[in-house]
Amino acid sequence: METTRQAFRELDAIYARLQPGHAAGKKPAQLEPDAPGRMREMWEATGVSEATGKLRTRAESEEELAGIFRKWAAAPVSRSAWGADAAAFRRALPERLRVLRTGTAGVVVSDETGGADDPPVLLMKPDRSPLVRYHDRYTEWQIWRGLGLASGDRQAHYHPFGAADGQAILKEVYSPGLQLIADGLWWLHVPPFPRDAEIPVNPHPLIYASAKAYLEFLLGLPVEKQALFTLPKASVFEVTNPGPINLAHGAPEGFRVSDRADDRGPVTGWFQAIGRVGGAFVWLVMRENSDLTVGFDPAAGAQVRAWLDGLGVPIARERPLKVPSSGVTGW
């Protein structure tokens, strides 16, 4: 048991790296005396914060479900799937449960009726029955969910061909796999969800605490290794005529070009390069004979614009970095 407690404490430390306000702002978990043991152990280690996501009591869950099912009962497609009235939806769910997530795709709950130490997770879709067994272990589902919430837009892709270089961590509590690639950089593997559940677009996200530290890590790699990693979310200039920054033929001073890999293999016809303009990180991505994308630290927009002007490269469009609700961009 002590090994799992230590692993959950390590999870808490990762939340704090991903969300600086987690350690100071977290609140003790409010759980019933008979809450599942492994669930309690995890939440006592991490506490509840914006990084972890909401933790509901069973009573709060019942109140929330009542409101949701009143709305579902007004929709013929939902009544056709589950029954004639709001009570029919509730009867289809386990007697003792906890709401984990709600949304247009359905309601996700834990099934705590059987007294399991780490209960299964179920998905109820409004327009289709029966229930979907989302995952066998609540804590693994919550770790996947929590790390995704805590990292927010700070996710990239990693496409290793052969063994990855990372160190496996949280093995005692997260069997799908979490690897520490570098300080503040983790490779998260999604649990084996069934096809009729919600499958993430990026099932193996690379999550990072700091975009600057991530780019510093990439700059230290050989170009063939750089090619296996995609680049962080950033503010972007789109360039239609790259001129002297045509990566298919070379790179501007201070940048190294690599072929960009993806799930199809190490050669995709795309190129990327990382460098600095003054003290600011800048990355470049393009396909041969196509537009160039210039990503940069949002605070360095004027500096990067002046750099492009100096090279005679006109900016066609600009896309500022979207700021998530937490306000944490990693820059």
N, C-alpha and C positions, 0 to 999 in steps of 0.2 A: 504493500500500500504506500509505503514511503516513496518508492520510485515513481508511482503515478502522481503523488502530491508534488514531487520535485518537477515532473514534466509539466504539470499544470502551472507551477510557478514560472517555469521557462516560457510558457505560453503568455502569461501575464506580462513578462518582460518584453516579449515581441509586440504585444499590443501597445506598450508604452513607447517602443521605438517607432511604431507606425503612427501613433496618435500622441503627440507630446502632452496633451491634456489628460490622458487616461489616468496616470498615477495619482495626480492631485484631485481629479474630479470624480473618480469612481465611488460608487456607493455599495454598501453591503447588500448581498442578494437576499431578497425576501422569499423564502421557500417554506413550504408546509413541513411540519415535523416528520411526516411520512414520505417526503419527496425522495425519489430514487437516489441511492447512495453515491453513485459515480457522478450524477448530475450535481448533487450538493458539493461534492469534493471539488469539481471544476469551478463552480461559481464562487465558492469560498476562497479559492486561490486567485481568481481574476477580478472579482467584484463586477459591478455593472456600470458601464459608461457608454458614451457614443461609439467608442471603438468596438465594444462587444455586441451592441445592439440591445434591444429591449428584452427583459425577462419578465414574463407575466406570471401571476399566481393562477391557480386553477379557477378561483372565483372571478378574477378579471377576465379570464379566458371565456367563461360561460357568458358573461355580460357582453363581451365583444361578439361572440358567435350569435347571440340572440339578435343583435342589430343586423349582422350580415345576412342571417337566414330570412329575416323579414324582407330584405331586398331581393334575395334569391326567389322567395315565394311568389314575387310579382312577375317573374319571368317564366313564360310557358316552357322554355327549353330546360330550365332547372327543375321545374315540377315534373316534367317528363322523365328526367334522369333519376330523381330521388324521391318523389312523392307529392302528395297534394298540398301540403302545408309546411309551415316553418318547422313544426315539431318533427316532421319526417326526416329533415336534414339532420337534426340532432340525434335521432334514433340510429342513424347510419354510422355514427361515430362511436368510439369507445366510451364506456361509462365514465372513466376517469382519464382526463386529458389535460393538456396545456397547449394553448395556441402559440406557435413558434413564428409564424409569418402569415400575413394576409395580402391579397392582391388580386388583380384581374384573372390570374392563372388559377386561383383557388386558395384554399386554406390549408396550411401545413400545421399538423399537431403531433404531439408525442402521445403514445399509447401507454399510459401508466396504470392500466387496469390490472395487468398480470403481476405487478410487483417486481418487475425486472430491475436490476441494479442500474442498467443502462438501457432504457426502453427504446423500442423502435419508433421511427418517424413515418407518418402517413400523410398523403396528399389527397385532398378532396377537391375535385374539379367541379365547378358549378354546373357544367353541361354534360357530364359524363360519369357514369358509375361503372364498376365499383371503385372503392378506395384503392389508391396506389400505395404500395409499401415503398416509401421513398428511400429509407436506409435502415439497417438493422440496429445501429447504435446512435443514440441521441448525441452523445458528446462529440463523435466524429462529425456529425452533421453540423453541430454548432461551431466547431473549430473551423470547418470549411467556410461556413457562413460568416463567422466573426472576422476571420482574417481577410475575407473579401470586402467586408464593410470597412474594416480599419484601413485597408490599403486604398480603397476608393479608386481614383483614376491613376494611381501609381502602380500600374500593371503593364508588363511587357511580355514578349514571347521568348522562349529559349528552345532551340532546335538542335540538340546534340545528336550527332551521328556516332554511336558508340556510347561508352560509359560516360556519365556525367561526372564532373569534378567535385561535386558538393559533398557535404557531410550530412548524413541522415540524422535528424533530430526528432524529438517528441515521439520516438518509436513506441514507447509504452502506452501512449494514449491516442496516436493517430496513425493507424496502419496504412492508409492510402499513400502516405509518403510526403514528408516535408524535408527539403534539403537546404542547408545553409550553404550558399554559393560564395558569399563574401560577407564582410561586416555590413549589416543592414540590408542584405539581399537574400531572398529566399525563393525557392522553387516549390510551389504548392501543387500537389496532385489531388484532383477532385475524387471523392469516393465513387465507388461503382454504382451509380444510380441506374434504375431501369429505364428503358427507352420511353415509356409513357410518363416519366417524370420530366422535370425541366432540366435539360442538359445545357450547361453553360457554353457560350460561343468559344471561350478560351478555357478548355478543361485542365490545362497545366500552366496557370499563370505564373510568371516571374513577378514577385512583388518587392517593392523597394521603399525604404524609408526616406531616401533623399535622391532626387534626380541628379544633383551635382555629384554626389558620391558614386552613384551608379555610372555616370559618364567617366568619372575619374578611374573607376575600376575597368571600364571598357578600354580606355586609352592605354592602360597598362598591359593589355593582351596583344598577342600577335594578331595580324589582320585576319588570318584564317579562323581564329577563335572569335574575334569581334563579329564576324559574319553570322555566327550562330545566335546572336542576341539582337532583338529589335530595340528600337530607341525609345526613350521615355516621352510621355506626353509633354508638350511644350507649346509656346506660342509659335505661330507658323507664318512664313511668307511663302506664297506660291509664285514661281517664276516660270514664264512660258518660254523665254529664250535664255538659256543658261550661259551662253557665250563661253567665257573662260572658266566657268565652273561646270563644264560638261564632264561628269564623272566617268563616262564611258571612255574618255580619252585622257583623263588625268585628274589632278586635284589641285585646288589652290594651295598656296604656301601654308604649311602648318597642319595640313590634313592628310590622312592616309585613307585610301579607298579600299574597300573590301567587297567581294561578291556577297550579296545578301541571300542567306539560306531561308528556307521555310519548310513546312511539313513534306513538301515534294522532294526535297533534296538540297544539296549544297550549292547548286547552280540554278538560278531562277531568271537570269537576265536583268536583275535589279542590282543597283550599286548603292552603297552607303559610305559615309565618311564622317569622322568626328574630329573636331579641333577646337581651337579657341580664337576668338576675335577680341583682342585685348585681353581682359581677364574673364570674359564671358564664354561659356560653353556654347558651341553651335554644332548642329548636326545636319547632314545633307543626305537626301535620298532621291534617286531617280532611276528610271529605266532608260535604256539607250534610245535616243531620238524622241524623248518625251519631256514633260514638264519636270522641273526641279522643285523639291520641297525643302525649305530651309527652316529648321526648328531651332529655337533659342530660348534662353532664360528670359522669362517675361519682363524682368527688370532691365534687360539690355536691348530693348527694341530700337531705340534711337541709335545706339552704337552699331547694331547689325545693319540697320538701314543705311547708315553712312558707309559702312564697309561695302555693301552691294553697289551703292552709288559710285563709289570710287573705282569699282571694277567695271562700271558701265553696264550693270545688270539690272534691268527694270523689274520692279515688283508688280505682278499682275493682281494679286489678291492677298488679303491679310486675314488670319483667323487667330484671335486672341485665345489664350489658354482658358478653358472653362474652369471656373473655380467651384469645387464641390461645396455642398452645404456646410461641411465641417470647416471650410476655409483652408484645408491643408492640401497644398499642391506638390509638396516635395522639393520645391525650389527654395 
